[in-house]
Structure formats: C-alpha cells, structure tokens
C-alpha cells in the first residue's frame, strides 16, 4: 500500500502505533486522538514527515468530520477499553463506543471514503463461553446492569451500525474482532504487559479470580498483518473477521507462570477477588481470515513475551 491518506481514530494507542510503523513510510497518516492513552508521543513516528496529529474526541462530530476531509482510508480504533475503566465509567464507555462509532461512520460517509473503513469490535461479543467461535456464531449482549457487558454491547451496537452502512450505502466497511492482542507499546490494563512488568521487577503478580479463565493471545504484529490484508483485499469488504492466534491458548494462571518462566522471574502469584463477571473461555476460529485473506498468525506466546519484555526494557517502561 502506498500514496494513501489514512485517518486513524485512537491513533495514539498501541495497536495504532504498530499500524503507523508498517504504513507511514509510503503513506500519509492523520492521527486523531484525545491522548488519554499515549504510545505515540515518545515513539519514533511522532515527528515523521508523513504524520499529521490532531487532538480531538470522537464525540465531537463536527471536528471529526472536518478532520477527515481528503482521506482514502479510515481505521476507527478509538474506544473505551479495559475492565477497570469500564466498571468506573460505564456511561462514558457506552457513549464513546456507540456514539463515537456513529460519528466516525457518518463522517466517513459525508467525506466519501472510497477505499476502506475498518471498524474495531471485540471478541467479547461472543459472551462468556467462546470456543473456536466463528464469525457467524451468535453474539451475546449479556445481562443489563452487569458491568462486563457494557463494553461488549456497546461494541456490538457499533458493529451492527457499521454493517448497516454497508447494506444501505455500500460503504467499504470491514469489522475486526481482536482476540487478546498484546505486545510492545501496550498501555493500560492488558494482562500480559502487567505480568511482564511485574515479573521483570520480581514483584507479586496479581490475578483476578482463580486464574482458570482461558484465552488465546495474539501478538500485535500478527494482528496488524491481518488488518493490512483487510485494507488491501477486496474480499474483505462487508465482512467481519476474528483476528487472533488459536495456537497460543492458556489459562490466566498459566500465562503468569509462563511469563515468570520465560523471563526467569522470582515473582510470586497472588489471587484476588474478581472485579466482575468474567469470560471463562475465549478461543477464536481463524479459518475465515486464513481462507479469505491468507492470514495465519506467526508469533507464538513465548516469543511474543520475549519481544514485549525486550521492548519495555529498551524503552525504560519497567
């Protein structure tokens, strides 16, 4: 991909930072973000000649629409995430994830986006028991009032709206559902980055609940590889894709133990009361992305842990 004008909401985030790294040398990228989480400012790309940084909020519909003028591609990565934040700010979560997505879609339509609109959804739309969930499996909104599902239902609403734009207006929308993405530059509440930072300081690693929750972990470079295929491949338009690594399955306790073993850490593991209803099992089927896009995750868990730890150390993030 080259000579494209790419607009990234949530462009200061860690996934967006990896997207920028892959595309910025041959494309113009506009970052639109409120910088509440910031991986960009201290990165090598903040002063790149091909980047334009706009401080803005996706809830500001007019500013968003004006900022998007002249773009070919929109990657809508802005959103509230992280269970701690969701519990503390459920109203903000719903507003940003639903209204923010509505604003981004309306802005893209008004500006005549012709190449691609990438909508970030979530693997949590599959509910608390998701084993090899395919893109056509039934999604779950959860019980009203339970904090955990505030995030999932807001993302699911955005996903439905995105595909309504495909049906009604023929907009070139693709939805991606990340399955536990981690890697260099991650900030916030992601389990792996917290475990790695504590392990490298031999601090106690705290786990919410009994640690039997099962996840499949996807290294950020693999996720971005698939996302770029969604940008380039015409077969992706109008589709949703689970993006993950079905080979990296482990419990949360097993993850903590693996981090300690790989990093040769003396950290102890301590169990804490769960914050809310949790996801017991979340493993994707990735057959669709392999068949339509030729994508297959390459980075296994231990290698991903080593790469992430190395980045944190080199960037004084420990």
N, C-alpha and C positions, 0 to 999 in steps of 0.2 A: 504494500500500500504506500502510495506517495502522492504528494501535492493535494492532500485533502485538508479541509478546515474542520477540525474535530473539536467539539464542545463537550466538556466533561463536568457534570454537576457532581459535587462531592469530590472535586478534583484534587483536594489536598490530602485525601485518605490514602491508606497504604496500598490498597488494590489499584487505585487510580495512579499512584506513583509508579507502579510496575508497568501499567499500560503506557504511561508517558515515556518511560525508559525505552520501550520497544518501538514507539512510533515517532518520537519527536524529531529525529534527525532528518526525516523525509516528509514531514507534515507540519502544519501549523496547528497548535493546540491552545484552546482557550480553557482555562480553569475557572470554574465558578463555584465558590465555597464560602461558608461563613467562618472557617478556620477554627471551629471549636475543637477539632482534632486535626493535627497538622504534621504530616510526614513530608510535605513539600518544601517548606521554607529552608530547612537545613540540608536539602538534597542537592545533588549536582545540577538539577534541572531548573531550579528556581530562577536562574539568570540566563537560561538558554535563549538564544535569539529567536527561536521559533515558538516561545511560550508567551501567552498573554494572560495575566492573572487579574481576575475580577472578584472582589469581595462582595458577596451577595447571598441572599437567602432564597431558597426555592419557594417560600411562602410569599415572596414579593413578585407577583405575577407580571407586572409591567416591566420591572427591572430585568427579570428573567427573559422576557420576550425580546426586549431591546438588545440585551447582551448576546442573544442567539442569532442575530442577523448575520447573513452571509455564510452560515455553516453548512457543511455537507452531511456531517455525522453528529449525532448526539449520543453520548453514553451517560445515561441517568443513573449515577451511582450514589447520589445523595440520599441519606435516610438516617433515621434514629435506629441504633442497634445496641446490643449488649443488655443482658438481662437486668443488671443493676440499674442502668439508665431507664429501661422500660418500666421497671417497678416504680421508680421515683417519679417518672414523668410520663404517665400513660396518655394524658391529653396531648402533649407535645408529640409523642410517638405517633398517635393516630393522625394528627394534623400534618406533620411533615411527610409521613409515608403515603397518605392518601391525597391530601390537597396538594402537597408538593409534586407528586407524580401527575396529578391532573393538570397542574400549572405547566409542568415540563412538556407534557403531550400537547397541550393547547398551544404553547409557544412554538413547538416544532411544526405543528400543522400550519400555524399562521405564517411561519417563515419558510414554508415549502421545503422541508427537509426531504431530500430525494434518495439519499444513499441508505442510511440506516438509523434507527432509534433503538438503542439497547436499553431494555428495562431490567433493573436488578430486582428480582424477587427473593425468595428464600426457600431453603429446604424444609423449613418448619411448617410450610403449608400442608405437609403430609401427616401432621399430627404426631402423637407420642410414640407410635409403633410403625416405623417405616423401614421395611426390609426389602432391599432391591426394588425400591419404588421407581416405577417408570413414569414418564411424563403424562401419561393418560390415566394414571391411578386417581382415585377420588381424593380430592383435597378436603381438609378439615379446618373449620373455623374455631373450634373449641368452645367451652362454656363462657357465657358473658360474665364479666367481672373477674375472671381469673387472669392475673397479670401476664402470665406467659403468653396467652393467646392474643393479647393486644397487638403485639408485633406481627404475629402470623396473619391475623385477619386484615390488618392494615396493608400488608404487602400483597395479600391475595386480592384485595379490592383493587389495588393499583394494577395488578396483573390482568384482571378482568377488563379494566378500563383500557389498558394498552391494546389488548386484542380486539376490543370494540372499535378502536381506531383503525385496525387492520380491516375489519369487516365493513365498516361504514365509509371509510375514507381511502382505503387502500394504502395506508401508511406503511412503510417498510420496517415494521416492528419485530424485534426478537426479544424474547424473555430468557434470562439466565437465572438459574436457581443454584446458588453456591452451596456446596456441602462442606462446611467447616474448613474454610480457607485460612491459611497461616503463612508466615514467612517474614523475611526481612522488612523492617519498617512498620510492622504491626504495632498499633497502639490500642489503648482501651482495655477491654475485658476478655480478650481471647485467651483460652486456657493454655495453649502451648507457649505463647510468649510470656505469660505469667510464670508458668512452671520453669521455663528456661532461665529467666532472670533470677528466680529464687534459687534454682539449682546451681547456677554459676557463683552464687554467693553462699552456698551451703545453708540457706535459710529454709525454714519449715515450709513445705508445700501444703497448702490447704485445699481440700476437696469438698465441694458441696454435696452432701448426701453420702451414700455408701460406696460410690465410685463404680457401680456396676453398669452405669449408662454406657451404651456402645455407640461409637462414632467411627466414621471413615474420614481421614484427614487429607486435605488437598493442598499441596504446595502452591504458592501464589503464581509461580512461573507457569505451571501447568494450567491453572485457571485462566490466565491471560492468554496463553496459547489458544485455548478453545474460544475465548471471547473474540480474538482476532480472526479466527476462522468464521465466526458468526458475522463479522463485518465484511468479509471477503466473499463468502459463499452464498450465491443466490438461493440455494436450497434452504437457507436458514430463515428466510423471511416468513413471518407469520407463525413461527414455531416457538415452543418453549424447550429449553434444554437443561437437564440436570448436569451440573459440572462438578465432578468430584473424582476421587480415586478409590475404587472399590477394593483395592488390594491393601489399603492401609487401615484395616479395621482393628480396633482395640477398645477396651473399656477405658474410662477416665482414670481409674486406678492404674491400669496397665500403661496408660500414657505417661503418668507421673513416674512410674517405675522405669519405663524406657528412657525418659529424659535423664533420670538420675544415672542410669547405667551408661548411656552413650556419652554423657558429659563427665562421668566419673565423679559424681557429686555425693557428698555425705548428708544431703538433706533428708530430714525426716518427713513422713507423710502423715497429715492430721485430717481427720474427718470433721466437717462442720455441718450444722443443720441445713437442709436445702432451703434456698431462697423462695422457691415457688414450685408449682407443678413442673416436672422436668420431662425431657424427652428420653424415653427408655432406650430406644433403638432408632438409629438413623443411618441407613446404608443405601446409597443410590444404585439404581440400574443406570449404566452409562452406555448401553447398547445403541441408543438413538444417536448420540453425538459421534460415536465411532462409525456408524453406518452412513449418516448423512454428511458428516464433516471430516471423517478420517482422524478423529481425535482419540488419543489414548494417553492418560497421564503417565509420566516418565519417572517422577521423583518419589522414591519410597520414603517411609516415615523416618528411618534413622538418618538417611542422607539429608532430608529436609530439616531435621533437628540440628544437625551439624552446621548446615549452611546458615540457618537462622541464628544460632548461637555465635557463629563467627561474625556475622553482620552486627549483632548487638555489641560484641566486644570491640570491633573495629570502629564503631561509631559512638563509643562511650555511653551506651544505653543501659549498662548494668548498674 
